[in-house]
């Protein structure tokens, strides 16, 4: 993906939040955080370097924590 494609994807995601109640925004963001965690775990599975793998798994856990924070306020 080039920068334009990434920017378009970000804008598309941002549009999903516009005009929605805060509870819906939190629910959507929690789901996206969990999806991000899954991506980090998938990247970790492919990572041959153990230190990098540990960092990716830690990032996945932070995404899961973000989701839990949002869900607790739903």
CHARMM internal coordinates of N, CA and C (Angstrom, degrees):
IC EDIT
DIST 1 N 1 CA 1.4605
DIST 1 CA 1 C 1.5235
ANGL 1 N 1 CA 1 C 109.68
DIST 1 C 2 N 1.2863
ANGL 1 CA 1 C 2 N 114.95
DIHE 1 N 1 CA 1 C 2 N 138.16
DIST 2 N 2 CA 1.4534
ANGL 1 C 2 N 2 CA 117.72
DIHE 1 CA 1 C 2 N 2 CA 175.00
DIST 2 CA 2 C 1.5296
ANGL 2 N 2 CA 2 C 109.42
DIHE 1 C 2 N 2 CA 2 C -94.64
DIST 2 C 3 N 1.3239
ANGL 2 CA 2 C 3 N 116.08
DIHE 2 N 2 CA 2 C 3 N 175.34
DIST 3 N 3 CA 1.4667
ANGL 2 C 3 N 3 CA 120.93
DIHE 2 CA 2 C 3 N 3 CA -175.46
DIST 3 CA 3 C 1.5252
ANGL 3 N 3 CA 3 C 112.15
DIHE 2 C 3 N 3 CA 3 C -59.11
DIST 3 C 4 N 1.3254
ANGL 3 CA 3 C 4 N 117.32
DIHE 3 N 3 CA 3 C 4 N -39.58
DIST 4 N 4 CA 1.4696
ANGL 3 C 4 N 4 CA 120.22
DIHE 3 CA 3 C 4 N 4 CA 179.99
DIST 4 CA 4 C 1.5259
ANGL 4 N 4 CA 4 C 110.96
DIHE 3 C 4 N 4 CA 4 C -62.34
DIST 4 C 5 N 1.3140
ANGL 4 CA 4 C 5 N 117.10
DIHE 4 N 4 CA 4 C 5 N -42.31
DIST 5 N 5 CA 1.4644
ANGL 4 C 5 N 5 CA 120.72
DIHE 4 CA 4 C 5 N 5 CA 179.47
DIST 5 CA 5 C 1.5291
ANGL 5 N 5 CA 5 C 110.80
DIHE 4 C 5 N 5 CA 5 C -65.67
DIST 5 C 6 N 1.3105
ANGL 5 CA 5 C 6 N 116.18
DIHE 5 N 5 CA 5 C 6 N -39.93
DIST 6 N 6 CA 1.4604
ANGL 5 C 6 N 6 CA 120.28
DIHE 5 CA 5 C 6 N 6 CA 178.39
DIST 6 CA 6 C 1.5238
ANGL 6 N 6 CA 6 C 110.08
DIHE 5 C 6 N 6 CA 6 C -65.39
DIST 6 C 7 N 1.3233
ANGL 6 CA 6 C 7 N 117.01
DIHE 6 N 6 CA 6 C 7 N -46.05
DIST 7 N 7 CA 1.4659
ANGL 6 C 7 N 7 CA 120.99
DIHE 6 CA 6 C 7 N 7 CA 178.80
DIST 7 CA 7 C 1.5275
ANGL 7 N 7 CA 7 C 111.12
DIHE 6 C 7 N 7 CA 7 C -59.76
DIST 7 C 8 N 1.3314
ANGL 7 CA 7 C 8 N 117.03
DIHE 7 N 7 CA 7 C 8 N -39.98
DIST 8 N 8 CA 1.4677
ANGL 7 C 8 N 8 CA 120.95
DIHE 7 CA 7 C 8 N 8 CA 179.36
DIST 8 CA 8 C 1.5233
ANGL 8 N 8 CA 8 C 110.48
DIHE 7 C 8 N 8 CA 8 C -66.19
DIST 8 C 9 N 1.3255
ANGL 8 CA 8 C 9 N 117.26
DIHE 8 N 8 CA 8 C 9 N -39.88
DIST 9 N 9 CA 1.4659
ANGL 8 C 9 N 9 CA 120.65
DIHE 8 CA 8 C 9 N 9 CA 178.38
DIST 9 CA 9 C 1.5280
ANGL 9 N 9 CA 9 C 110.58
DIHE 8 C 9 N 9 CA 9 C -64.85
DIST 9 C 10 N 1.3255
ANGL 9 CA 9 C 10 N 116.74
DIHE 9 N 9 CA 9 C 10 N -42.35
DIST 10 N 10 CA 1.4658
ANGL 9 C 10 N 10 CA 120.94
DIHE 9 CA 9 C 10 N 10 CA 178.87
DIST 10 CA 10 C 1.5322
ANGL 10 N 10 CA 10 C 109.63
DIHE 9 C 10 N 10 CA 10 C -62.86
DIST 10 C 11 N 1.3048
ANGL 10 CA 10 C 11 N 117.31
DIHE 10 N 10 CA 10 C 11 N -44.13
DIST 11 N 11 CA 1.4657
ANGL 10 C 11 N 11 CA 121.03
DIHE 10 CA 10 C 11 N 11 CA 179.40
DIST 11 CA 11 C 1.5244
ANGL 11 N 11 CA 11 C 110.46
DIHE 10 C 11 N 11 CA 11 C -62.67
DIST 11 C 12 N 1.3133
ANGL 11 CA 11 C 12 N 116.24
DIHE 11 N 11 CA 11 C 12 N -39.72
DIST 12 N 12 CA 1.4643
ANGL 11 C 12 N 12 CA 120.36
DIHE 11 CA 11 C 12 N 12 CA 178.76
DIST 12 CA 12 C 1.5305
ANGL 12 N 12 CA 12 C 110.67
DIHE 11 C 12 N 12 CA 12 C -62.66
DIST 12 C 13 N 1.3219
ANGL 12 CA 12 C 13 N 116.14
DIHE 12 N 12 CA 12 C 13 N -45.07
DIST 13 N 13 CA 1.4647
ANGL 12 C 13 N 13 CA 119.82
DIHE 12 CA 12 C 13 N 13 CA 178.07
DIST 13 CA 13 C 1.5216
ANGL 13 N 13 CA 13 C 111.00
DIHE 12 C 13 N 13 CA 13 C -63.36
DIST 13 C 14 N 1.3249
ANGL 13 CA 13 C 14 N 116.91
DIHE 13 N 13 CA 13 C 14 N -43.15
DIST 14 N 14 CA 1.4631
ANGL 13 C 14 N 14 CA 120.53
DIHE 13 CA 13 C 14 N 14 CA 179.86
DIST 14 CA 14 C 1.5236
ANGL 14 N 14 CA 14 C 110.23
DIHE 13 C 14 N 14 CA 14 C -59.54
DIST 14 C 15 N 1.3208
ANGL 14 CA 14 C 15 N 116.78
DIHE 14 N 14 CA 14 C 15 N -36.78
DIST 15 N 15 CA 1.4536
ANGL 14 C 15 N 15 CA 120.96
DIHE 14 CA 14 C 15 N 15 CA 179.30
DIST 15 CA 15 C 1.5144
ANGL 15 N 15 CA 15 C 113.52
DIHE 14 C 15 N 15 CA 15 C -62.94
DIST 15 C 16 N 1.3232
ANGL 15 CA 15 C 16 N 116.74
DIHE 15 N 15 CA 15 C 16 N -26.89
DIST 16 N 16 CA 1.4687
ANGL 15 C 16 N 16 CA 120.02
DIHE 15 CA 15 C 16 N 16 CA 178.50
DIST 16 CA 16 C 1.5190
ANGL 16 N 16 CA 16 C 112.36
DIHE 15 C 16 N 16 CA 16 C -65.83
DIST 16 C 17 N 1.3258
ANGL 16 CA 16 C 17 N 117.25
DIHE 16 N 16 CA 16 C 17 N -23.60
DIST 17 N 17 CA 1.4612
ANGL 16 C 17 N 17 CA 122.03
DIHE 16 CA 16 C 17 N 17 CA -176.82
DIST 17 CA 17 C 1.5291
ANGL 17 N 17 CA 17 C 112.64
DIHE 16 C 17 N 17 CA 17 C -90.20
DIST 17 C 18 N 1.3183
ANGL 17 CA 17 C 18 N 116.93
DIHE 17 N 17 CA 17 C 18 N -24.23
DIST 18 N 18 CA 1.4609
ANGL 17 C 18 N 18 CA 121.12
DIHE 17 CA 17 C 18 N 18 CA -173.56
DIST 18 CA 18 C 1.5156
ANGL 18 N 18 CA 18 C 111.85
DIHE 17 C 18 N 18 CA 18 C -62.76
DIST 18 C 19 N 1.3226
ANGL 18 CA 18 C 19 N 114.71
DIHE 18 N 18 CA 18 C 19 N 131.00
DIST 19 N 19 CA 1.4576
ANGL 18 C 19 N 19 CA 121.38
DIHE 18 CA 18 C 19 N 19 CA 175.51
DIST 19 CA 19 C 1.5120
ANGL 19 N 19 CA 19 C 114.94
DIHE 18 C 19 N 19 CA 19 C 76.17
DIST 19 C 20 N 1.2983
ANGL 19 CA 19 C 20 N 117.93
DIHE 19 N 19 CA 19 C 20 N 4.82
DIST 20 N 20 CA 1.4667
ANGL 19 C 20 N 20 CA 121.32
DIHE 19 CA 19 C 20 N 20 CA -179.12
DIST 20 CA 20 C 1.5244
ANGL 20 N 20 CA 20 C 109.49
DIHE 19 C 20 N 20 CA 20 C -94.60
DIST 20 C 21 N 1.3201
ANGL 20 CA 20 C 21 N 116.79
DIHE 20 N 20 CA 20 C 21 N 148.85
DIST 21 N 21 CA 1.4696
ANGL 20 C 21 N 21 CA 119.62
DIHE 20 CA 20 C 21 N 21 CA 175.71
DIST 21 CA 21 C 1.5340
ANGL 21 N 21 CA 21 C 110.08
DIHE 20 C 21 N 21 CA 21 C -62.15
DIST 21 C 22 N 1.3180
ANGL 21 CA 21 C 22 N 115.56
DIHE 21 N 21 CA 21 C 22 N 154.60
DIST 22 N 22 CA 1.4618
ANGL 21 C 22 N 22 CA 120.90
DIHE 21 CA 21 C 22 N 22 CA -177.21
DIST 22 CA 22 C 1.5298
ANGL 22 N 22 CA 22 C 111.49
DIHE 21 C 22 N 22 CA 22 C -57.22
DIST 22 C 23 N 1.3141
ANGL 22 CA 22 C 23 N 118.17
DIHE 22 N 22 CA 22 C 23 N -38.24
DIST 23 N 23 CA 1.4708
ANGL 22 C 23 N 23 CA 120.20
DIHE 22 CA 22 C 23 N 23 CA 179.94
DIST 23 CA 23 C 1.5210
ANGL 23 N 23 CA 23 C 110.89
DIHE 22 C 23 N 23 CA 23 C -62.37
DIST 23 C 24 N 1.3212
ANGL 23 CA 23 C 24 N 116.87
DIHE 23 N 23 CA 23 C 24 N -40.02
DIST 24 N 24 CA 1.4671
ANGL 23 C 24 N 24 CA 120.42
DIHE 23 CA 23 C 24 N 24 CA 177.62
DIST 24 CA 24 C 1.5263
ANGL 24 N 24 CA 24 C 110.74
DIHE 23 C 24 N 24 CA 24 C -67.34
DIST 24 C 25 N 1.3233
ANGL 24 CA 24 C 25 N 116.13
DIHE 24 N 24 CA 24 C 25 N -39.47
DIST 25 N 25 CA 1.4584
ANGL 24 C 25 N 25 CA 119.73
DIHE 24 CA 24 C 25 N 25 CA 178.38
DIST 25 CA 25 C 1.5289
ANGL 25 N 25 CA 25 C 110.65
DIHE 24 C 25 N 25 CA 25 C -62.85
DIST 25 C 26 N 1.3331
ANGL 25 CA 25 C 26 N 117.07
DIHE 25 N 25 CA 25 C 26 N -42.55
DIST 26 N 26 CA 1.4645
ANGL 25 C 26 N 26 CA 120.05
DIHE 25 CA 25 C 26 N 26 CA 178.36
DIST 26 CA 26 C 1.5242
ANGL 26 N 26 CA 26 C 110.87
DIHE 25 C 26 N 26 CA 26 C -63.54
DIST 26 C 27 N 1.3198
ANGL 26 CA 26 C 27 N 117.40
DIHE 26 N 26 CA 26 C 27 N -42.68
DIST 27 N 27 CA 1.4641
ANGL 26 C 27 N 27 CA 120.63
DIHE 26 CA 26 C 27 N 27 CA -179.99
DIST 27 CA 27 C 1.5302
ANGL 27 N 27 CA 27 C 111.02
DIHE 26 C 27 N 27 CA 27 C -63.21
DIST 27 C 28 N 1.3173
ANGL 27 CA 27 C 28 N 116.64
DIHE 27 N 27 CA 27 C 28 N -44.15
DIST 28 N 28 CA 1.4592
ANGL 27 C 28 N 28 CA 120.93
DIHE 27 CA 27 C 28 N 28 CA 179.16
DIST 28 CA 28 C 1.5277
ANGL 28 N 28 CA 28 C 110.76
DIHE 27 C 28 N 28 CA 28 C -64.40
DIST 28 C 29 N 1.3252
ANGL 28 CA 28 C 29 N 116.17
DIHE 28 N 28 CA 28 C 29 N -45.86
DIST 29 N 29 CA 1.4580
ANGL 28 C 29 N 29 CA 119.21
DIHE 28 CA 28 C 29 N 29 CA -179.37
DIST 29 CA 29 C 1.5226
ANGL 29 N 29 CA 29 C 110.97
DIHE 28 C 29 N 29 CA 29 C -64.32
DIST 29 C 30 N 1.3350
ANGL 29 CA 29 C 30 N 117.82
DIHE 29 N 29 CA 29 C 30 N -37.83
DIST 30 N 30 CA 1.4652
ANGL 29 C 30 N 30 CA 120.24
DIHE 29 CA 29 C 30 N 30 CA 177.03
DIST 30 CA 30 C 1.5234
ANGL 30 N 30 CA 30 C 110.63
DIHE 29 C 30 N 30 CA 30 C -60.93
DIST 30 C 31 N 1.3145
ANGL 30 CA 30 C 31 N 116.91
DIHE 30 N 30 CA 30 C 31 N -42.01
DIST 31 N 31 CA 1.4662
ANGL 30 C 31 N 31 CA 120.49
DIHE 30 CA 30 C 31 N 31 CA 178.48
DIST 31 CA 31 C 1.5296
ANGL 31 N 31 CA 31 C 111.02
DIHE 30 C 31 N 31 CA 31 C -64.24
DIST 31 C 32 N 1.3221
ANGL 31 CA 31 C 32 N 116.55
DIHE 31 N 31 CA 31 C 32 N -40.07
DIST 32 N 32 CA 1.4637
ANGL 31 C 32 N 32 CA 120.36
DIHE 31 CA 31 C 32 N 32 CA 178.51
DIST 32 CA 32 C 1.5289
ANGL 32 N 32 CA 32 C 111.17
DIHE 31 C 32 N 32 CA 32 C -67.95
DIST 32 C 33 N 1.3280
ANGL 32 CA 32 C 33 N 116.97
DIHE 32 N 32 CA 32 C 33 N -36.98
DIST 33 N 33 CA 1.4686
ANGL 32 C 33 N 33 CA 120.44
DIHE 32 CA 32 C 33 N 33 CA 176.55
DIST 33 CA 33 C 1.5285
ANGL 33 N 33 CA 33 C 109.62
DIHE 32 C 33 N 33 CA 33 C -61.38
DIST 33 C 34 N 1.3321
ANGL 33 CA 33 C 34 N 117.27
DIHE 33 N 33 CA 33 C 34 N -43.65
DIST 34 N 34 CA 1.4614
ANGL 33 C 34 N 34 CA 120.49
DIHE 33 CA 33 C 34 N 34 CA 178.88
DIST 34 CA 34 C 1.5329
ANGL 34 N 34 CA 34 C 111.06
DIHE 33 C 34 N 34 CA 34 C -65.40
DIST 34 C 35 N 1.3188
ANGL 34 CA 34 C 35 N 116.72
DIHE 34 N 34 CA 34 C 35 N -36.99
DIST 35 N 35 CA 1.4657
ANGL 34 C 35 N 35 CA 119.86
DIHE 34 CA 34 C 35 N 35 CA 176.24
DIST 35 CA 35 C 1.5253
ANGL 35 N 35 CA 35 C 109.85
DIHE 34 C 35 N 35 CA 35 C -65.25
DIST 35 C 36 N 1.3203
ANGL 35 CA 35 C 36 N 116.98
DIHE 35 N 35 CA 35 C 36 N -39.68
DIST 36 N 36 CA 1.4591
ANGL 35 C 36 N 36 CA 120.59
DIHE 35 CA 35 C 36 N 36 CA 176.29
DIST 36 CA 36 C 1.5232
ANGL 36 N 36 CA 36 C 111.28
DIHE 35 C 36 N 36 CA 36 C -61.77
DIST 36 C 37 N 1.3273
ANGL 36 CA 36 C 37 N 116.29
DIHE 36 N 36 CA 36 C 37 N -40.23
DIST 37 N 37 CA 1.4612
ANGL 36 C 37 N 37 CA 120.32
DIHE 36 CA 36 C 37 N 37 CA 178.04
DIST 37 CA 37 C 1.5266
ANGL 37 N 37 CA 37 C 110.31
DIHE 36 C 37 N 37 CA 37 C -60.69
DIST 37 C 38 N 1.3129
ANGL 37 CA 37 C 38 N 116.16
DIHE 37 N 37 CA 37 C 38 N -40.34
DIST 38 N 38 CA 1.4657
ANGL 37 C 38 N 38 CA 119.99
DIHE 37 CA 37 C 38 N 38 CA 179.31
DIST 38 CA 38 C 1.5305
ANGL 38 N 38 CA 38 C 110.83
DIHE 37 C 38 N 38 CA 38 C -64.48
DIST 38 C 39 N 1.3190
ANGL 38 CA 38 C 39 N 116.79
DIHE 38 N 38 CA 38 C 39 N -37.55
DIST 39 N 39 CA 1.4677
ANGL 38 C 39 N 39 CA 120.23
DIHE 38 CA 38 C 39 N 39 CA 178.02
DIST 39 CA 39 C 1.5240
ANGL 39 N 39 CA 39 C 110.02
DIHE 38 C 39 N 39 CA 39 C -65.79
DIST 39 C 40 N 1.3305
ANGL 39 CA 39 C 40 N 116.72
DIHE 39 N 39 CA 39 C 40 N -44.51
DIST 40 N 40 CA 1.4661
ANGL 39 C 40 N 40 CA 119.56
DIHE 39 CA 39 C 40 N 40 CA 177.71
DIST 40 CA 40 C 1.5300
ANGL 40 N 40 CA 40 C 111.10
DIHE 39 C 40 N 40 CA 40 C -58.94
DIST 40 C 41 N 1.3231
ANGL 40 CA 40 C 41 N 116.93
DIHE 40 N 40 CA 40 C 41 N -42.38
DIST 41 N 41 CA 1.4676
ANGL 40 C 41 N 41 CA 119.66
DIHE 40 CA 40 C 41 N 41 CA 179.69
DIST 41 CA 41 C 1.5290
ANGL 41 N 41 CA 41 C 111.00
DIHE 40 C 41 N 41 CA 41 C -65.73
DIST 41 C 42 N 1.3167
ANGL 41 CA 41 C 42 N 117.03
DIHE 41 N 41 CA 41 C 42 N -38.97
DIST 42 N 42 CA 1.4706
ANGL 41 C 42 N 42 CA 120.26
DIHE 41 CA 41 C 42 N 42 CA 177.80
DIST 42 CA 42 C 1.5309
ANGL 42 N 42 CA 42 C 110.63
DIHE 41 C 42 N 42 CA 42 C -64.75
DIST 42 C 43 N 1.3129
ANGL 42 CA 42 C 43 N 116.84
DIHE 42 N 42 CA 42 C 43 N -40.26
DIST 43 N 43 CA 1.4611
ANGL 42 C 43 N 43 CA 119.85
DIHE 42 CA 42 C 43 N 43 CA 176.93
DIST 43 CA 43 C 1.5280
ANGL 43 N 43 CA 43 C 110.43
DIHE 42 C 43 N 43 CA 43 C -65.28
DIST 43 C 44 N 1.3190
ANGL 43 CA 43 C 44 N 116.60
DIHE 43 N 43 CA 43 C 44 N -38.89
DIST 44 N 44 CA 1.4657
ANGL 43 C 44 N 44 CA 120.67
DIHE 43 CA 43 C 44 N 44 CA 179.38
DIST 44 CA 44 C 1.5242
ANGL 44 N 44 CA 44 C 110.83
DIHE 43 C 44 N 44 CA 44 C -62.52
DIST 44 C 45 N 1.3196
ANGL 44 CA 44 C 45 N 117.20
DIHE 44 N 44 CA 44 C 45 N -37.88
DIST 45 N 45 CA 1.4675
ANGL 44 C 45 N 45 CA 120.67
DIHE 44 CA 44 C 45 N 45 CA 179.01
DIST 45 CA 45 C 1.5296
ANGL 45 N 45 CA 45 C 111.81
DIHE 44 C 45 N 45 CA 45 C -61.99
DIST 45 C 46 N 1.3184
ANGL 45 CA 45 C 46 N 116.10
DIHE 45 N 45 CA 45 C 46 N -30.35
DIST 46 N 46 CA 1.4632
ANGL 45 C 46 N 46 CA 121.08
DIHE 45 CA 45 C 46 N 46 CA -177.97
DIST 46 CA 46 C 1.5291
ANGL 46 N 46 CA 46 C 112.72
DIHE 45 C 46 N 46 CA 46 C -90.12
DIST 46 C 47 N 1.3234
ANGL 46 CA 46 C 47 N 116.92
DIHE 46 N 46 CA 46 C 47 N -8.51
DIST 47 N 47 CA 1.4664
ANGL 46 C 47 N 47 CA 121.53
DIHE 46 CA 46 C 47 N 47 CA -173.05
DIST 47 CA 47 C 1.5238
ANGL 47 N 47 CA 47 C 111.41
DIHE 46 C 47 N 47 CA 47 C -84.06
DIST 47 C 48 N 1.3332
ANGL 47 CA 47 C 48 N 118.06
DIHE 47 N 47 CA 47 C 48 N 119.49
DIST 48 N 48 CA 1.4597
ANGL 47 C 48 N 48 CA 119.97
DIHE 47 CA 47 C 48 N 48 CA 179.66
DIST 48 CA 48 C 1.5322
ANGL 48 N 48 CA 48 C 113.75
DIHE 47 C 48 N 48 CA 48 C -77.89
DIST 48 C 49 N 1.3237
ANGL 48 CA 48 C 49 N 117.14
DIHE 48 N 48 CA 48 C 49 N -25.74
DIST 49 N 49 CA 1.4592
ANGL 48 C 49 N 49 CA 121.30
DIHE 48 CA 48 C 49 N 49 CA -178.59
DIST 49 CA 49 C 1.5283
ANGL 49 N 49 CA 49 C 109.68
DIHE 48 C 49 N 49 CA 49 C -81.74
DIST 49 C 50 N 1.3215
ANGL 49 CA 49 C 50 N 116.26
DIHE 49 N 49 CA 49 C 50 N 120.52
DIST 50 N 50 CA 1.4779
ANGL 49 C 50 N 50 CA 120.41
DIHE 49 CA 49 C 50 N 50 CA -174.78
DIST 50 CA 50 C 1.5219
ANGL 50 N 50 CA 50 C 112.79
DIHE 49 C 50 N 50 CA 50 C -63.93
DIST 50 C 51 N 1.3229
ANGL 50 CA 50 C 51 N 118.45
DIHE 50 N 50 CA 50 C 51 N -36.28
DIST 51 N 51 CA 1.4677
ANGL 50 C 51 N 51 CA 120.74
DIHE 50 CA 50 C 51 N 51 CA 178.76
DIST 51 CA 51 C 1.5247
ANGL 51 N 51 CA 51 C 110.53
DIHE 50 C 51 N 51 CA 51 C -66.67
DIST 51 C 52 N 1.3163
ANGL 51 CA 51 C 52 N 116.12
DIHE 51 N 51 CA 51 C 52 N -43.75
DIST 52 N 52 CA 1.4685
ANGL 51 C 52 N 52 CA 120.25
DIHE 51 CA 51 C 52 N 52 CA 178.33
DIST 52 CA 52 C 1.5244
ANGL 52 N 52 CA 52 C 110.00
DIHE 51 C 52 N 52 CA 52 C -64.97
DIST 52 C 53 N 1.3266
ANGL 52 CA 52 C 53 N 116.55
DIHE 52 N 52 CA 52 C 53 N -40.06
DIST 53 N 53 CA 1.4659
ANGL 52 C 53 N 53 CA 120.75
DIHE 52 CA 52 C 53 N 53 CA 177.98
DIST 53 CA 53 C 1.5258
ANGL 53 N 53 CA 53 C 110.28
DIHE 52 C 53 N 53 CA 53 C -59.81
DIST 53 C 54 N 1.3281
ANGL 53 CA 53 C 54 N 116.99
DIHE 53 N 53 CA 53 C 54 N -44.21
DIST 54 N 54 CA 1.4669
ANGL 53 C 54 N 54 CA 120.91
DIHE 53 CA 53 C 54 N 54 CA 179.25
DIST 54 CA 54 C 1.5285
ANGL 54 N 54 CA 54 C 111.03
DIHE 53 C 54 N 54 CA 54 C -62.67
DIST 54 C 55 N 1.3268
ANGL 54 CA 54 C 55 N 117.00
DIHE 54 N 54 CA 54 C 55 N -39.62
DIST 55 N 55 CA 1.4667
ANGL 54 C 55 N 55 CA 120.16
DIHE 54 CA 54 C 55 N 55 CA 177.89
DIST 55 CA 55 C 1.5226
ANGL 55 N 55 CA 55 C 111.24
DIHE 54 C 55 N 55 CA 55 C -63.98
DIST 55 C 56 N 1.3168
ANGL 55 CA 55 C 56 N 116.92
DIHE 55 N 55 CA 55 C 56 N -41.53
DIST 56 N 56 CA 1.4660
ANGL 55 C 56 N 56 CA 120.57
DIHE 55 CA 55 C 56 N 56 CA 179.03
DIST 56 CA 56 C 1.5290
ANGL 56 N 56 CA 56 C 111.00
DIHE 55 C 56 N 56 CA 56 C -65.18
DIST 56 C 57 N 1.3124
ANGL 56 CA 56 C 57 N 116.67
DIHE 56 N 56 CA 56 C 57 N -40.78
DIST 57 N 57 CA 1.4693
ANGL 56 C 57 N 57 CA 119.55
DIHE 56 CA 56 C 57 N 57 CA 178.45
DIST 57 CA 57 C 1.5286
ANGL 57 N 57 CA 57 C 110.99
DIHE 56 C 57 N 57 CA 57 C -67.16
DIST 57 C 58 N 1.3182
ANGL 57 CA 57 C 58 N 117.13
DIHE 57 N 57 CA 57 C 58 N -35.75
DIST 58 N 58 CA 1.4665
ANGL 57 C 58 N 58 CA 120.41
DIHE 57 CA 57 C 58 N 58 CA 175.84
DIST 58 CA 58 C 1.5328
ANGL 58 N 58 CA 58 C 110.00
DIHE 57 C 58 N 58 CA 58 C -65.49
DIST 58 C 59 N 1.3235
ANGL 58 CA 58 C 59 N 116.75
DIHE 58 N 58 CA 58 C 59 N -39.30
DIST 59 N 59 CA 1.4665
ANGL 58 C 59 N 59 CA 120.42
DIHE 58 CA 58 C 59 N 59 CA 177.19
DIST 59 CA 59 C 1.5267
ANGL 59 N 59 CA 59 C 110.36
DIHE 58 C 59 N 59 CA 59 C -63.29
DIST 59 C 60 N 1.3263
ANGL 59 CA 59 C 60 N 116.53
DIHE 59 N 59 CA 59 C 60 N -39.38
DIST 60 N 60 CA 1.4688
ANGL 59 C 60 N 60 CA 120.22
DIHE 59 CA 59 C 60 N 60 CA 177.38
DIST 60 CA 60 C 1.5172
ANGL 60 N 60 CA 60 C 110.37
DIHE 59 C 60 N 60 CA 60 C -60.76
DIST 60 C 61 N 1.3180
ANGL 60 CA 60 C 61 N 117.00
DIHE 60 N 60 CA 60 C 61 N -41.79
DIST 61 N 61 CA 1.4653
ANGL 60 C 61 N 61 CA 120.01
DIHE 60 CA 60 C 61 N 61 CA 179.49
DIST 61 CA 61 C 1.5216
ANGL 61 N 61 CA 61 C 110.97
DIHE 60 C 61 N 61 CA 61 C -65.71
DIST 61 C 62 N 1.3339
ANGL 61 CA 61 C 62 N 118.04
DIHE 61 N 61 CA 61 C 62 N -37.08
DIST 62 N 62 CA 1.4726
ANGL 61 C 62 N 62 CA 119.57
DIHE 61 CA 61 C 62 N 62 CA 176.53
DIST 62 CA 62 C 1.5229
ANGL 62 N 62 CA 62 C 110.86
DIHE 61 C 62 N 62 CA 62 C -63.33
DIST 62 C 63 N 1.3248
ANGL 62 CA 62 C 63 N 116.75
DIHE 62 N 62 CA 62 C 63 N -39.23
DIST 63 N 63 CA 1.4720
ANGL 62 C 63 N 63 CA 119.86
DIHE 62 CA 62 C 63 N 63 CA 177.10
DIST 63 CA 63 C 1.5303
ANGL 63 N 63 CA 63 C 110.42
DIHE 62 C 63 N 63 CA 63 C -62.54
DIST 63 C 64 N 1.3256
ANGL 63 CA 63 C 64 N 116.48
DIHE 63 N 63 CA 63 C 64 N -42.44
DIST 64 N 64 CA 1.4723
ANGL 63 C 64 N 64 CA 120.63
DIHE 63 CA 63 C 64 N 64 CA 177.99
DIST 64 CA 64 C 1.5325
ANGL 64 N 64 CA 64 C 110.22
DIHE 63 C 64 N 64 CA 64 C -62.71
DIST 64 C 65 N 1.3277
ANGL 64 CA 64 C 65 N 116.52
DIHE 64 N 64 CA 64 C 65 N -40.13
DIST 65 N 65 CA 1.4699
ANGL 64 C 65 N 65 CA 120.08
DIHE 64 CA 64 C 65 N 65 CA 178.14
DIST 65 CA 65 C 1.5261
ANGL 65 N 65 CA 65 C 110.65
DIHE 64 C 65 N 65 CA 65 C -63.81
DIST 65 C 66 N 1.3277
ANGL 65 CA 65 C 66 N 116.66
DIHE 65 N 65 CA 65 C 66 N -41.94
DIST 66 N 66 CA 1.4642
ANGL 65 C 66 N 66 CA 120.14
DIHE 65 CA 65 C 66 N 66 CA 176.56
DIST 66 CA 66 C 1.5216
ANGL 66 N 66 CA 66 C 110.22
DIHE 65 C 66 N 66 CA 66 C -57.74
DIST 66 C 67 N 1.3244
ANGL 66 CA 66 C 67 N 116.41
DIHE 66 N 66 CA 66 C 67 N -43.64
DIST 67 N 67 CA 1.4666
ANGL 66 C 67 N 67 CA 120.30
DIHE 66 CA 66 C 67 N 67 CA 179.47
DIST 67 CA 67 C 1.5214
ANGL 67 N 67 CA 67 C 110.89
DIHE 66 C 67 N 67 CA 67 C -62.45
DIST 67 C 68 N 1.3281
ANGL 67 CA 67 C 68 N 116.99
DIHE 67 N 67 CA 67 C 68 N -42.51
DIST 68 N 68 CA 1.4715
ANGL 67 C 68 N 68 CA 120.06
DIHE 67 CA 67 C 68 N 68 CA 179.52
DIST 68 CA 68 C 1.5212
ANGL 68 N 68 CA 68 C 111.48
DIHE 67 C 68 N 68 CA 68 C -62.64
DIST 68 C 69 N 1.3263
ANGL 68 CA 68 C 69 N 116.99
DIHE 68 N 68 CA 68 C 69 N -39.36
DIST 69 N 69 CA 1.4754
ANGL 68 C 69 N 69 CA 120.92
DIHE 68 CA 68 C 69 N 69 CA 177.82
DIST 69 CA 69 C 1.5266
ANGL 69 N 69 CA 69 C 109.54
DIHE 68 C 69 N 69 CA 69 C -60.52
DIST 69 C 70 N 1.3090
ANGL 69 CA 69 C 70 N 116.10
DIHE 69 N 69 CA 69 C 70 N -47.37
DIST 70 N 70 CA 1.4693
ANGL 69 C 70 N 70 CA 120.09
DIHE 69 CA 69 C 70 N 70 CA -178.83
DIST 70 CA 70 C 1.5171
ANGL 70 N 70 CA 70 C 111.72
DIHE 69 C 70 N 70 CA 70 C -65.35
DIST 70 C 71 N 1.3088
ANGL 70 CA 70 C 71 N 116.83
DIHE 70 N 70 CA 70 C 71 N -41.70
DIST 71 N 71 CA 1.4663
ANGL 70 C 71 N 71 CA 121.11
DIHE 70 CA 70 C 71 N 71 CA -178.78
DIST 71 CA 71 C 1.5225
ANGL 71 N 71 CA 71 C 111.70
DIHE 70 C 71 N 71 CA 71 C -67.43
DIST 71 C 72 N 1.3118
ANGL 71 CA 71 C 72 N 117.04
DIHE 71 N 71 CA 71 C 72 N -32.08
DIST 72 N 72 CA 1.4636
ANGL 71 C 72 N 72 CA 120.35
DIHE 71 CA 71 C 72 N 72 CA 178.93
DIST 72 CA 72 C 1.5252
ANGL 72 N 72 CA 72 C 111.67
DIHE 71 C 72 N 72 CA 72 C -67.79
DIST 72 C 73 N 1.3168
ANGL 72 CA 72 C 73 N 116.91
DIHE 72 N 72 CA 72 C 73 N -19.39
DIST 73 N 73 CA 1.4578
ANGL 72 C 73 N 73 CA 121.59
DIHE 72 CA 72 C 73 N 73 CA -178.64
DIST 73 CA 73 C 1.5284
ANGL 73 N 73 CA 73 C 112.55
DIHE 72 C 73 N 73 CA 73 C -107.64
DIST 73 C 74 N 1.3190
ANGL 73 CA 73 C 74 N 115.30
DIHE 73 N 73 CA 73 C 74 N 12.85
DIST 74 N 74 CA 1.4769
ANGL 73 C 74 N 74 CA 119.85
DIHE 73 CA 73 C 74 N 74 CA -179.32
DIST 74 CA 74 C 1.5076
ANGL 74 N 74 CA 74 C 111.28
DIHE 73 C 74 N 74 CA 74 C -76.56
END
COOR INIT
IC SEED 1 N 1 CA 1 C
IC BUILD
